Amino acid sequence: MNRVRLFILSAVALLGLGTPSMKAQDAHFSQFYANPLYLNPAYAGSIVCPRIVTNFRHQWPVLSSKYTTYAASYDQHFDAISGGVGVLFLGDRAGAGTITTNAISLIYSFKADLTRDVAMRIALQATYQQKSVDFSQARFGDMIDPKFGFVYATKETLEKYSKGVVDFSTGIIFYSDKFYGGVAVNHFTQPRESFYESTGKEVRLPMKISANFGAVLDIKQQRRREKNIGDMSISPNLIFQYQRNLSSLIGESYSYLNIGLYYSCYPMIVGAWYRQGFLRKQQYANRPDAFVLLAGIEYSFLKIGYSYDFTIPSIKAGKANTGGAHEVSAQFHLPCPVKSRRVRHINCPKF
């Protein structure tokens, strides 16, 4: 069964790079606010002080064709340029390394105070992405011997085994001391990423649109700026994401509605997300996707979080047939320049 799964996932991934009817999707993280630049580039510089973030996600660990994704970022606000600067690195290994994607992004986020209580940041992100195929990990039908399994060399080929593209994204956020929200448009230039070029058919990186809204409501707070042991708050959140789908077999586009709630009793925080999928084809509409539980600790300059995705189809079947997804994040908030302390920072969840 492992060989069959590997064959199916490898074939789907390769077709997604080489045919006009199948397109790739962006990697997914369940700890949205623990990877803020990935959620929306306008979050660059949003906490004003220097911030380093690292993320790791291991999806479907019980399958041989598992997916691993990791990210690292740095961002900071600079008074001299009236905005924030960020650098984001993303790596993704799909189908046990059959498809490898590496990307690096540079971000500038301009800040403006709209009123005494509300500020705005609008950002532009430039990305270079390199995608590669390891054919030694792929499995095709012409490799199968009825008795011995995958023993033959495949006749399948690609014109290229690596492709680099330049990509652009943008985002905007609005925030006050209690509320925040924004919209991001990733890949608005939709660069060509096909490994087949002689056919003249364009396979483009599909645009992704994300919208988020949330609030941080204090239950108990001793001081306005500095957090103290025992300070309590709750944070309700909504995140909606839309992107073209991987396969026309299950729908030409997908969208996800994520509903989340955090509870913080400093230095501990717990949270839960429910993810509902909506696919374009009617027979697959309104598909419950996952339930996510997370826990974290934040103290001084360090924040560490862990989350687990419970796949709802697996729960309904009475077994964890994919193993869900594990995700770990770590954030380091560095000392802030004295002048920048007077700049309004965003108050939002950290995981």
PyMOL commands that set and color helices and strands:
alter all, ss='L'
color gray80, all
select helices_A, chain A and resi 2-18+32-34+36-39+41-43+79-81+135-137+141-143+282-284+312-317+339-342
alter helices_A, ss='H'
color red, helices_A
select strands_A, chain A and resi 51-59+67-78+83-94+99-113+119-133+144-145+149-150+162-175+179-186+208-215+217-220+232-244+253-265+268-279+287-299+302-311+325-333
alter strands_A, ss='S'
color yellow, strands_A
deselect
rebuild
show_as cartoon
